Amino acid sequence: MKQTFKRSKQGFTLAETLLAMLILLMVSGLMASGIPTAINIYHKIVDASNAQALISTTMTELRDKLALAQDFENSSATVITYTGDNGRKHELSFDENVGIYINDITGDGQDDSRLLVSDPAASKNLYVSFDSIKYEEGVVAVKNLKVKRKNSTVEYVEIDEYMIKVLNRQQDDE
C-alpha cells in the first residue's frame, strides 16, 4: 500500500523561503554596488554645473572690474595693474592655490587682497585660473581662462581667449 502525504497549503516550504532570500540578497547586492557609482556621477554633474556658473560669474566680474578701468600696466604674464573706477590702484593676478584675486596696491598700508569671485561662489573644490593677461590697445586679453578642481588636474571649462574692451581709454588718447 502506497502512503501519500498531504501537503499543507497554508505556508511556504523551507526551500521556497531560502530561494526567495537568495534572490533578494542578489538583487540588493547589485543595487548596493551601483550606489557609489551613482553618487560619483551625481558629483561630477554638480561640479560641471558649478563650473559653468563659476566661469560665467568670473567673466562678468572681470568685465565689470576692467571695462571702466584706466592706466593699465602689464606687470608680468599673469599680473596686470590698473586704476579702478574708484580711483584706487589695483593688481589683478592669479595664484594656483586660491584662484584669481585683486590686490589693492594704493599704498595706504591696508592689506586689501580679495578673490575676484567669492569663496561661496567658487564652491569648496573649484577655482578659476588663466595662463596670461595682457592689456594692449584698449583691450584686455585673458588667455586660457579655465575652471579647475582644487588639488587635481581636472579642468571643467576652458575659454581660449576672453577679450574685454576697455571703455575708458583716456591713457591711449594722450
ZIJOHU-V333207 format. One record per residue. RES is the residue in one small letter. SS is DSSP state (H for helix, E for strand, L for the rest). PSI is psi in whole degrees, -180 to 180 (* if undefined). OMEGA is omega in degrees with one decimal (NA if undefined). Layout:
res:RES ss:SS psi:PSI omega:OMEGA
res:RES ss:SS psi:PSI omega:OMEGA
//
This chain:
res:m ss:L psi:135 omega:-177.1
res:k ss:L psi:131 omega:-180.0
res:q ss:L psi:132 omega:177.2
res:t ss:L psi:142 omega:177.8
res:f ss:L psi:135 omega:176.6
res:k ss:L psi:127 omega:-179.0
res:r ss:L psi:138 omega:179.4
res:s ss:L psi:138 omega:-178.6
res:k ss:L psi:13 omega:-173.2
res:q ss:L psi:-19 omega:-174.7
res:g ss:L psi:-172 omega:179.1
res:f ss:L psi:152 omega:176.4
res:t ss:L psi:166 omega:179.0
res:l ss:H psi:-40 omega:-179.9
res:a ss:H psi:-41 omega:179.1
res:e ss:H psi:-41 omega:-180.0
res:t ss:H psi:-45 omega:178.4
res:l ss:H psi:-39 omega:178.3
res:l ss:H psi:-43 omega:178.4
res:a ss:H psi:-41 omega:178.6
res:m ss:H psi:-39 omega:178.3
res:l ss:H psi:-45 omega:178.6
res:i ss:H psi:-43 omega:178.8
res:l ss:H psi:-42 omega:177.9
res:l ss:H psi:-40 omega:179.9
res:m ss:H psi:-44 omega:-180.0
res:v ss:H psi:-45 omega:179.8
res:s ss:H psi:-34 omega:175.9
res:g ss:H psi:-42 omega:177.2
res:l ss:H psi:-41 omega:179.3
res:m ss:H psi:-42 omega:-178.4
res:a ss:H psi:-34 omega:179.4
res:s ss:H psi:-22 omega:179.4
res:g ss:H psi:-17 omega:-177.3
res:i ss:H psi:-48 omega:177.9
res:p ss:H psi:-37 omega:178.0
res:t ss:H psi:-44 omega:178.8
res:a ss:H psi:-40 omega:178.8
res:i ss:H psi:-41 omega:178.2
res:n ss:H psi:-45 omega:178.2
res:i ss:H psi:-41 omega:178.3
res:y ss:H psi:-46 omega:-179.8
res:h ss:H psi:-37 omega:177.9
res:k ss:H psi:-41 omega:179.0
res:i ss:H psi:-43 omega:178.9
res:v ss:H psi:-44 omega:178.6
res:d ss:H psi:-42 omega:178.7
res:a ss:H psi:-40 omega:177.4
res:s ss:H psi:-45 omega:177.3
res:n ss:H psi:-35 omega:179.2
res:a ss:H psi:-41 omega:177.6
res:q ss:H psi:-45 omega:179.4
res:a ss:H psi:-40 omega:-178.6
res:l ss:H psi:-42 omega:-179.7
res:i ss:H psi:-37 omega:177.7
res:s ss:H psi:-45 omega:178.3
res:t ss:H psi:-42 omega:179.7
res:t ss:H psi:-44 omega:179.6
res:m ss:H psi:-40 omega:177.9
res:t ss:H psi:-45 omega:179.5
res:e ss:H psi:-42 omega:177.7
res:l ss:H psi:-46 omega:179.6
res:r ss:H psi:-45 omega:-179.5
res:d ss:H psi:-40 omega:-177.9
res:k ss:H psi:-38 omega:-170.1
res:l ss:H psi:-24 omega:-175.6
res:a ss:L psi:-34 omega:-179.1
res:l ss:L psi:7 omega:-179.3
res:a ss:L psi:169 omega:177.9
res:q ss:E psi:178 omega:178.6
res:d ss:E psi:54 omega:-179.8
res:f ss:E psi:145 omega:172.1
res:e ss:E psi:132 omega:175.5
res:n ss:E psi:95 omega:-176.2
res:s ss:E psi:-43 omega:176.3
res:s ss:E psi:-175 omega:-177.7
res:a ss:L psi:-27 omega:-177.8
res:t ss:L psi:12 omega:-178.8
res:v ss:E psi:132 omega:174.5
res:i ss:E psi:138 omega:179.7
res:t ss:E psi:140 omega:-178.2
res:y ss:E psi:164 omega:172.8
res:t ss:E psi:122 omega:-177.8
res:g ss:L psi:174 omega:-180.0
res:d ss:L psi:-9 omega:176.2
res:n ss:L psi:2 omega:178.5
res:g ss:L psi:-1 omega:-178.7
res:r ss:L psi:148 omega:179.4
res:k ss:E psi:131 omega:-178.3
res:h ss:E psi:156 omega:175.5
res:e ss:E psi:123 omega:178.4
res:l ss:E psi:125 omega:-179.3
res:s ss:E psi:-176 omega:-175.5
res:f ss:E psi:135 omega:175.2
res:d ss:E psi:127 omega:-176.7
res:e ss:L psi:-26 omega:-177.2
res:n ss:L psi:-24 omega:-175.1
res:v ss:L psi:-27 omega:-177.3
res:g ss:E psi:-154 omega:-179.4
res:i ss:E psi:131 omega:179.7
res:y ss:E psi:160 omega:178.2
res:i ss:E psi:132 omega:178.8
res:n ss:E psi:127 omega:176.6
res:d ss:E psi:117 omega:-176.4
res:i ss:L psi:30 omega:-179.1
res:t ss:L psi:-31 omega:176.2
res:g ss:L psi:21 omega:178.7
res:d ss:L psi:8 omega:176.0
res:g ss:L psi:-8 omega:179.5
res:q ss:L psi:136 omega:176.5
res:d ss:L psi:104 omega:-177.4
res:d ss:E psi:59 omega:178.8
res:s ss:E psi:128 omega:-178.9
res:r ss:E psi:156 omega:176.5
res:l ss:E psi:146 omega:175.8
res:l ss:L psi:-44 omega:177.1
res:v ss:L psi:130 omega:-174.4
res:s ss:L psi:158 omega:179.1
res:d ss:H psi:-47 omega:179.2
res:p ss:H psi:-36 omega:178.5
res:a ss:H psi:-33 omega:-178.4
res:a ss:H psi:-16 omega:-173.6
res:s ss:L psi:170 omega:-172.3
res:k ss:L psi:-20 omega:-173.5
res:n ss:L psi:9 omega:179.7
res:l ss:E psi:149 omega:173.6
res:y ss:E psi:164 omega:-178.5
res:v ss:E psi:139 omega:178.1
res:s ss:E psi:169 omega:172.0
res:f ss:L psi:160 omega:179.7
res:d ss:L psi:-39 omega:178.5
res:s ss:E psi:158 omega:176.1
res:i ss:E psi:136 omega:-175.5
res:k ss:E psi:139 omega:173.6
res:y ss:E psi:132 omega:178.2
res:e ss:E psi:124 omega:174.1
res:e ss:L psi:51 omega:174.3
res:g ss:L psi:10 omega:-179.3
res:v ss:E psi:134 omega:172.1
res:v ss:E psi:122 omega:-179.6
res:a ss:E psi:125 omega:177.1
res:v ss:E psi:119 omega:-177.1
res:k ss:E psi:137 omega:176.0
res:n ss:E psi:58 omega:174.2
res:l ss:E psi:123 omega:-174.6
res:k ss:E psi:155 omega:175.4
res:v ss:E psi:128 omega:-179.0
res:k ss:E psi:159 omega:172.6
res:r ss:E psi:135 omega:179.3
res:k ss:L psi:143 omega:178.7
res:n ss:L psi:35 omega:-179.1
res:s ss:L psi:167 omega:175.8
res:t ss:L psi:3 omega:-177.4
res:v ss:L psi:129 omega:174.6
res:e ss:E psi:134 omega:-176.2
res:y ss:E psi:-49 omega:-176.3
res:v ss:E psi:138 omega:176.6
res:e ss:E psi:132 omega:176.1
res:i ss:E psi:119 omega:-174.5
res:d ss:E psi:-48 omega:-179.6
res:e ss:E psi:127 omega:177.3
res:y ss:E psi:121 omega:-175.5
res:m ss:E psi:133 omega:-179.5
res:i ss:E psi:119 omega:177.3
res:k ss:E psi:125 omega:179.5
res:v ss:L psi:124 omega:-175.3
res:l ss:L psi:-31 omega:-178.8
res:n ss:L psi:89 omega:-173.7
res:r ss:L psi:39 omega:-176.8
res:q ss:H psi:-41 omega:-176.7
res:q ss:H psi:-27 omega:-179.8
res:d ss:H psi:-25 omega:-176.8
res:d ss:H psi:-17 omega:-176.5
res:e ss:L psi:* omega:NA
//
